Amino acid sequence: MLLDHLATLPQDKSAAPDDVARAYAEIRRKPSDGRDLYKRYQRAVKEQAIHLARAGRIEILRRGEPVNPDDFKGVWRMRLKRS
């Protein structure tokens, strides 16, 4: 899901983890779910992003610069790894 979402972005764009969580929540939404359903998926998105960054498939960004996936805090974004 995360890689599919990032693949739809223009090459020079990145995605916020909330955007990915919201997209996934909309796919899984049931009529009885609240509007904050995406929050349930935020941790999973971060864990998957860290795993994919360690594997070299995506980059985790802070202030537009790639960071170490094992040591980052605060506001972050992600994009497909550039060649």
C-alpha positions in Angstrom: 0.0 0.0 0.0 2.7 2.5 0.9 4.8 1.8 -2.2 1.7 2.0 -4.3 0.8 5.4 -2.8 4.3 6.8 -3.3 4.4 5.5 -6.9 1.4 7.7 -7.8 3.2 10.9 -6.8 5.2 13.0 -9.2 8.9 12.3 -9.1 9.7 15.5 -7.2 7.0 15.1 -4.5 6.9 13.3 -1.2 4.1 12.2 1.0 3.3 12.8 4.7 2.6 9.6 6.7 -0.9 11.0 7.6 -1.7 11.1 3.8 -0.8 7.4 3.5 -2.7 6.4 6.6 -5.8 8.4 5.5 -5.7 6.7 2.0 -5.5 3.2 3.6 -8.2 4.1 6.1 -10.5 5.0 3.3 -10.0 1.7 1.6 -10.8 -0.2 4.9 -13.6 2.1 6.1 -16.9 0.7 7.3 -20.1 2.7 7.8 -19.7 2.5 11.6 -16.1 3.9 11.6 -15.5 7.3 12.9 -13.8 10.1 11.0 -10.4 9.6 12.8 -10.1 6.0 11.5 -6.7 6.9 9.9 -5.1 7.4 13.3 -5.4 3.6 13.8 -3.0 3.1 10.9 -0.4 5.8 11.7 2.0 3.6 13.6 1.8 0.8 11.0 2.7 3.4 8.3 5.7 4.6 10.2 6.9 1.0 10.9 6.5 0.0 7.3 8.3 3.2 6.1 11.2 2.5 8.4 11.4 -1.1 7.1 11.3 0.0 3.5 13.9 2.8 4.1 16.3 0.3 5.7 15.8 -2.0 2.7 16.7 1.0 0.4 13.3 1.2 -1.3 12.2 4.6 0.0 13.7 7.7 1.7 12.6 9.2 4.9 12.9 13.0 4.8 13.2 15.8 7.3 13.3 19.3 6.0 13.6 17.9 2.5 16.8 15.9 3.2 17.1 12.1 3.6 17.7 11.0 7.2 18.8 7.8 8.9 15.6 5.6 9.3 16.9 4.4 12.7 17.3 7.9 14.2 14.7 10.5 13.3 12.0 12.4 15.3 9.5 15.0 14.6 7.7 15.9 11.3 8.8 13.7 8.4 7.8 12.8 4.9 8.7 9.9 2.5 9.4 9.4 -1.2 10.6 6.6 -3.4 14.3 6.2 -3.4 16.0 8.3 -6.1 18.5 6.5 -8.4 
